[in-house]
Amino acid sequence: MKNKTSEPIETERPRVPSVKGKKRKRKLTDIETMQRKVIDEAKSPSKKKLIFPRLGYSRRMALKDIRPYEPGRPISEVQRRYGLDHVVKLASNENPLGPSPLAMEAVKRELNQLHRYPDAGGFELRRKLGDHHDVNMSNVILGNGSTEIVEILCEAFLDPGDEAITSEQAFFKYVISVRWMGGVPVLAPMKNWTFDLDAIYERITDKTKLIFIANPNNPTGTCVSDKEIARFIEKLPDHVITVLDEAYCEFLEENERPDTLRYVREERNVVVLRTFSKAYGIAGLRIGYGIAPEHLLEEMNIVREAFNTSHLAQAAAYDALDDKEFLKRTREHNRESKRMVLEKLDKLGIEYTPTSTNFVLIHLDRPAIDIFKSLLVRGVIVRPMRGYGLPNSLRITFGLIEENEFLFKHLEAVLAI
Ligand SMILES: Cc1ncc(COP(=O)(O)O)c(C=O)c1O
């Protein structure tokens, strides 16, 4: 596959519900046409391409078109490469206020336990999360970040050829994890940059095992409402498991937050994902969790690596959950930073997608990769979006006020060139 991006987008041919046994034809979107090419190529692979004759082993077919995940550039790398002292990272939707102070205290306190393996069952943290969310601890699974739980879901539920549906501009980790298992990602178009649950529903087949919905979504920052989710979940067939990834839910206003845990309590085939990486500010410790009915967790725990979350991560997350003051400060700061960034974008006449999160997707009138590179050499790290089929877009995390000022000083200069 000639994919110039690091974040492959692939899908099975879109399925259209049949009318009296006949398939209705629907015009393909540009992305679907591109994806169709990728799938056709993958279906008739040339054996030559899969074998490394000199090394004597053959590649896994499923890995052929996957490039490794390319995260936001680390500050130290950009400093080294461009000889810069001051670098601002607005590329990974991290908390600009730093880690939760209670989490930091917990890490310091627990350092003398480093010689021990962690509690593989994460008993204390799972019990606390159960109480916090009013579910049983047996409904909670811990992950090395919530992205590990996406992987666990694919390992637990996908056989080769099984389908998993998400949206075209959904968090791309879903597509990568599905492909790892030889599954087929099916991408539904979005509506107004938002998950279109009807378009997803139309693509359900007998082979569909998983549906991934990021709510709010990364990179669009948009979300679907409680009502829309309820209507969708209600009509789903039993053989489909819906994953509701709520990594950014803490940034939603109280009245915007869908009540999705009720589906877990009702023992529906629903998995809710949460993380400590964003609002709680401990991305570096790698800890997230899933909440799901026991029957799903039984399967998922078969493939979960026993010591997948460290002792320090468990302890920090346990205490961070009590850090109401930090969470409040984080939300307040995000509101203020968001207001500042959107005002500046408006002043510059730069289009953006309305966001409910701690980042914004901006749309330029030229290839964004050039702007990304020009910002990088000036010490501003943002995220290009070519991999999502958005060559003119960038994703920018809301930073500290002075970080936002630094961004706009350089963005204005770069755009003026
Ligand atoms: C939608 C979404 N889900 C999950 C994650 C991953 O978070 P974690 O750090 O818990 O793996 C991210 C991170 O960017 C995300 O954007």
Ligand as a Chemical Component Dictionary entry (heavy atoms), coordinates in Angstrom:
data_LIG
# 
_chem_comp.id                   LIG 
_chem_comp.type                 NON-POLYMER 
_chem_comp.pdbx_formal_charge   0 
_chem_comp.three_letter_code    LIG 
# 
loop_
_chem_comp_atom.comp_id 
_chem_comp_atom.atom_id 
_chem_comp_atom.alt_atom_id 
_chem_comp_atom.type_symbol 
_chem_comp_atom.charge 
_chem_comp_atom.model_Cartn_x 
_chem_comp_atom.model_Cartn_y 
_chem_comp_atom.model_Cartn_z 
_chem_comp_atom.pdbx_ordinal 
LIG C1 C1 C 0 -10.077 9.003  22.253 1  
LIG C2 C2 C 0 -8.896  8.527  23.027 2  
LIG N1 N1 N 0 -8.987  7.391  23.711 3  
LIG C3 C3 C 0 -7.956  6.930  24.422 4  
LIG C4 C4 C 0 -6.763  7.613  24.476 5  
LIG C5 C5 C 0 -5.618  7.009  25.179 6  
LIG O1 O1 O 0 -5.408  7.328  26.411 7  
LIG P1 P1 P 0 -4.427  6.493  27.331 8  
LIG O2 O2 O 0 -3.312  7.417  27.624 9  
LIG O3 O3 O 0 -5.268  6.154  28.504 10 
LIG O4 O4 O 0 -3.970  5.260  26.602 11 
LIG C6 C6 C 0 -6.611  8.807  23.785 12 
LIG C7 C7 C 0 -5.320  9.503  23.831 13 
LIG O5 O5 O 0 -4.990  10.386 23.138 14 
LIG C8 C8 C 0 -7.706  9.266  23.039 15 
LIG O6 O6 O 0 -7.596  10.392 22.347 16 
# 
loop_
_chem_comp_bond.comp_id 
_chem_comp_bond.atom_id_1 
_chem_comp_bond.atom_id_2 
_chem_comp_bond.value_order 
_chem_comp_bond.pdbx_ordinal 
LIG C1 C2 SING 1  
LIG C2 N1 SING 2  
LIG C2 C8 DOUB 3  
LIG N1 C3 DOUB 4  
LIG C3 C4 SING 5  
LIG C4 C5 SING 6  
LIG C4 C6 DOUB 7  
LIG C5 O1 SING 8  
LIG O1 P1 SING 9  
LIG P1 O2 DOUB 10 
LIG P1 O3 SING 11 
LIG P1 O4 SING 12 
LIG C6 C7 SING 13 
LIG C6 C8 SING 14 
LIG C7 O5 DOUB 15 
LIG C8 O6 SING 16 
# 
